[in-house]
């Protein structure tokens, strides 16, 4: 078997996977990020047996629109695996999509995990990756991957602060000498923002909208601060009127969405403040010089950097490729494995 493992290594292209709650990105060694698709799986249930119909983009279109016999779910919740079998199928699908060559090859895979993941959750991710056909599965903490991807000099003896806002979790970490000095994972992210928009529209407008509509509102006119004119940009949305049960169309403004998102934004700000309070003084001094780096899809929420700047008084910047930061950082850990060996965990 050892011979076959060796051969598998020869034919494989090792990869790094950012297994996110909202999107999964795959980085192949030497080729960069070559796949970015939603972490959604649609399957057909017949006589208690699940048969996968679609994964990624195709499955996302089915979310909230499926008949009784088909289910479209997101197997990742808050950065960890919620549905083991479906997650395994999803990872297999993405590996196959990237590896068009032979089924013979077994890649080495590094996956990022939230800092707050429990040993059981880490084992679940590792098992899923190994069952999906990996030769070896390594794990790297998400804040480290995000900081590497954002181009921060984390191996220097200076403090760097990174705030990675994903779909399920927000990771706030202070890094120095290539490792985490302080990290906190709060289960607030893009999903929580969508939920906040849904419940706000239900309460204030008596309108019921789905997750897909809520996400569209967030990406189009979502903002973390009240617009200066008290209204901001507006958009038309459709949903179901809760008073008489018929579909209707209304207009929502950026000011309303800022009000809806006030709570999740405040939770992110509080997590950053807590991190700053518990950081050793010398590292805190470095953070004053260098500021805070925002990564992840949530960093793209309008004016979030300004909201954080107002709360902390620090310079807050958004990473260039904030959506891909974690995948790029995990990929770099794969490329420069020797230098970053201490950050990658291969033990089961």
Secondary structure, DSSP 8 states (H G I E B T S, - for coil): -HHHHHHHHHH---EEEEE-SSEEEEEETTTEEEEEEES-EEEEEETTEEEEEEETHHHHHHTT---TTEEEE-SEETTEESSHHHHHHHHHHHHHHH--S-TT---EEEEEE-TT--HHHHHHHHHHHHHTT-SEEEEEEHHHHHHHHTT--TTSSS-EEEEEE-SS-EEEEEEETTEEEEEEEES-SHHHHHHHHHHHHHHHH-EE--HHHHHHHHHHH-BSS--TTSS--EEEEEEEETTT--EEEEEEEHHHHHHHTHHHHHHHHHHHHHHHHHS-HHHHHHHHHH-EEEESGGGGSBTHHHHHHHHH-S-EEE-TTTTTHHHHHHHHHHHTTTTTGGGEE---
